[in-house]
Amino acid sequence: MNIGFTSIHAIIIIINTVLYNYDRIANEEVRRRCGVEILEHRLRKTRLKCFVHVKRRNENSILRSAMEPEVEGRRPLGRPKKT
């Protein structure tokens, strides 16, 4: 039986692909095994802590006024004019 080079090359590619996909582990599985928290959850917790600290500050605090801006007036309708 005479197998051409392209057939052997195709078989090797298929075997390598199967072995490569067999060895792959999902990121979620790696995080679970290592006990690492998802970055999005960690950032959300940190932001919430900062927000709580700002909310506890005095009503006249600059940080608190920056977190809750009160804008007066309205924006003009339409596209801005070219300068």
N, C-alpha and C positions, 0 to 999 in steps of 0.2 A: 504494500500500500504506500503510495507516494503522497505525502502531505506537503503542501507548498509552504513557503516562508510566511505568507500572509495568514494562512490558517493557524500556524503555530503562534504567530504574533497575536492574533485575535484571541486565542485560547489563553495565552499568558495575561493579556489585558483583562479578560473576564475573571480569571482566578485572582489577580491582584485587586480588582475592584471588590470582589466578594470578601476577600480577607480584610481589606481596608475598612469596608462598612461593618464588618463583624467586630472589629476592634474599637469602633467609635462609641463614645459614651456621651450622652446628652449633658449639656451644661447644668441643667437642673439636678441631675443625678450627682454630678461632681460636687455641686454646692451642698446638697443634702449630706453626702458622705463626709465632707470636710466641716460641716456645721457653719457654713458661711451664709449670712443673710443676703437676700437679693438687694442690690444697690438701690433700686427704686424705693423699697420699703424703708431702708435706712435713711435716705435723703428726706423722705416724707416725715419720719419721726423727728429728724433734726430741725426741719422747718417748723414743725408744730411746736417744738420746745421754744424756739426763738419767738414765734408768734405769741405764745403764752406769756413769756417774759415781757414782751412789749405791751400786751394787753393789761398787765398788772401795774404798769407805770402810771404816773400822774396824768390827768386829762390834758394838761398843758404841755406835755412832753413833746419834743420835736419828733422823736421816733414814732410816737403814737399818732401824731398828726400826719406823718408820712405814710403810715399804714392805712389810714382812713382819710384819703383826700376828699375835700369838699370843694368842688369846682363851681364857680358862679358863672352865670350866663350860658349862652349857647354858641355852638360853632356855626359859622356861616354855611349856607347850603351851596352845593356845587363844587366844582374843581377849583383849586387855588389859582390865582392869577399868576402869570409868568412875570418874573422881575427883570 
